[in-house]
Amino acid sequence: MFGDRESMPEMMDIDTLSPLVDIKDNDDNIVVTTDLPGVDKKDVNIDIRDNKVWISANTHKESEEKN
């Protein structure tokens, strides 16, 4: 389920990370928790397709200007 990268190659990128994920089944709900340090909540995307959960985020790398 998680980490099945072969089925969605368009989701792969040179900067792909695989953070640890905590999954809990609470009666009628499944709760998925992960730490994404440095990622703003508004930049996180959650997608459910074909019984798979995909968590992705847009990260903005800041570059330093050198004079």
N, C-alpha and C positions, 0 to 999 in steps of 0.2 A: 504494500500500500504506500508507505512513505519511502522515498528514495527510488521509486521505479522510474528512473530518468529516461529509460529507453523509449517509453511510450509517449513522451512529450519532449522531443529534442528541441522544439522551439522555445522551451522554457530554460534551456541550458545557456550558460553564458560563461565567459572567462572568469567572472567574479562570483560564481555560484558558491554558496555556503550551505552546509547542512547542519543547522543548529539542533541541539538536543530538544526533544519534544516530550512533554508529559501528557499522557492521555488517560482520562478517567471516565468511567461509565457510571453515571449517576441516574439510576432508574430509567427515565425516558430521555435523558440527555447524554451526549458525549461532550466532554469538556477537553479542549486541546489548549495547552499552555506552552509558550516558548519564549525565550529571552532573545530579543533582537536589539542589542546595544547600539546606540547611535542612530536608530531608525525611528522616525516620527510616526506615530499611530496613523496619521492620515496618509502615509505612504505605503501602508501594508495592504495587500490584496489577498483575499481568501477566496478560493475557487473550489467548487465541488463538482467533479465530472467523473462519470463512470465509476461511482463508489470510491473515489479517491479524493483526498483533501490536499490541495496545493496552497502553500503559503509563500507569497513572494513579496518583495518590497523594492521600491525604488530608492536607491541610496544616492546621495549627492556628495561626491568627493570634492573637498575644497583643496585647491592647489595654492601653494605659496608663490607669490611673485618674487623673483630674485633680481636685484638690480646690479 
